[in-house]
Amino acid sequence: MISTATNTRGGTIPVGAFPVGVAFTPNGAFAYVVNQNSNDVSVITTATRTVAATVAVGTTPWGGGCHAERRVGYVTTRHKRRIGDQHRTNAVVATFRWEQSSWVGY
């Protein structure tokens, strides 16, 4: 964690192996940390700075994001793309194959 007021390290929150990305809900209540080597996402309650849940997402997750209006978190993995209803159930609710051959803006 980094304090935005002082630009200094403010502590750590233990998450899974090799965290590669983080996404925040629009209201800032939760942070979702994508852990590449443990194949999961750590759901952090930002007010308490604790891990509220760990969600298995499949092999080699690369990144993720939150949809502001649909209350859904998205995680990209090496082989498939997953949609998780993480705000309500902390579970993967759909998986689909991404046919695009190259990454744009990553």
C-alpha positions in Angstrom: 0.0 0.0 0.0 1.1 3.6 -0.7 -0.2 6.6 1.1 -1.3 9.1 -1.5 -1.0 11.9 1.1 2.7 11.3 1.7 3.8 9.1 -1.2 5.3 6.6 1.3 4.8 2.9 1.9 1.9 2.5 4.3 2.0 -1.3 4.9 1.3 -4.5 3.1 -1.7 -6.9 2.7 -0.8 -10.5 2.1 -2.3 -11.8 -1.1 -1.6 -14.8 -3.5 1.5 -15.6 -5.4 2.9 -13.1 -7.9 0.3 -10.3 -7.9 0.2 -8.8 -11.4 -2.6 -6.3 -11.3 -5.2 -4.6 -9.2 -8.7 -3.1 -9.9 -10.9 -1.1 -7.6 -14.7 -0.9 -7.5 -15.9 2.6 -8.5 -16.8 3.4 -4.8 -13.3 2.2 -3.6 -14.8 -0.3 -1.2 -13.1 -3.3 -2.7 -9.8 -4.0 -4.5 -9.3 -7.1 -6.6 -5.7 -8.3 -6.8 -4.9 -10.7 -9.7 -2.4 -13.4 -8.5 -0.8 -15.0 -11.5 1.1 -17.9 -9.8 -1.7 -18.9 -7.4 -4.4 -18.7 -10.2 -6.7 -16.6 -8.1 -8.0 -13.1 -7.2 -7.8 -11.7 -3.7 -10.8 -9.6 -2.8 -9.7 -6.9 -0.4 -12.0 -4.8 1.8 -10.3 -1.5 1.6 -11.8 0.0 4.8 -10.3 -2.8 6.9 -7.3 -3.6 4.6 -8.1 -7.3 4.9 -8.6 -10.1 2.3 -12.4 -10.8 2.4 -12.2 -13.7 -0.1 -10.0 -15.6 -2.6 -11.6 -16.6 -5.9 -10.1 -19.3 -8.1 -10.1 -18.0 -11.7 -8.1 -20.5 -13.8 -4.6 -20.9 -15.2 -2.3 -17.9 -15.3 -4.5 -14.8 -14.8 -3.1 -11.7 -16.5 -5.3 -8.9 -15.4 -8.7 -7.7 -14.4 -11.2 -4.9 -14.1 -14.5 -3.9 -12.6 -17.6 -2.7 -14.4 -19.0 0.4 -12.8 -22.7 -0.2 -13.5 -23.1 -4.0 -13.8 -21.3 -4.8 -10.5 -19.2 -7.4 -12.2 -15.5 -8.1 -12.1 -13.6 -9.4 -15.2 -10.4 -11.4 -15.2 -8.3 -12.4 -18.2 -6.4 -15.7 -18.0 -3.9 -17.1 -20.4 -6.3 -19.3 -22.2 -9.9 -18.1 -21.4 -11.6 -14.9 -20.2 -13.8 -15.1 -17.1 -16.6 -13.0 -15.8 -17.0 -13.1 -12.0 -20.0 -11.8 -10.1 -17.5 -10.9 -7.4 -19.5 -8.1 -5.7 -22.3 -10.5 -4.8 -21.0 -14.1 -4.8 -17.2 -14.0 -5.1 -17.5 -16.7 -7.7 -16.8 -17.2 -11.4 -20.1 -17.1 -13.2 -19.1 -17.4 -16.9 -16.1 -18.4 -19.0 -15.7 -17.6 -22.7 -12.9 -18.0 -25.3 -11.3 -14.9 -26.6 -10.5 -15.2 -30.3 -8.5 -12.0 -30.7 -4.9 -12.8 -31.5 -3.2 -9.7 -30.1 -3.5 -7.5 -27.0 -4.4 -3.9 -27.4 -3.4 -1.4 -24.8 -1.9 -3.8 -22.3 
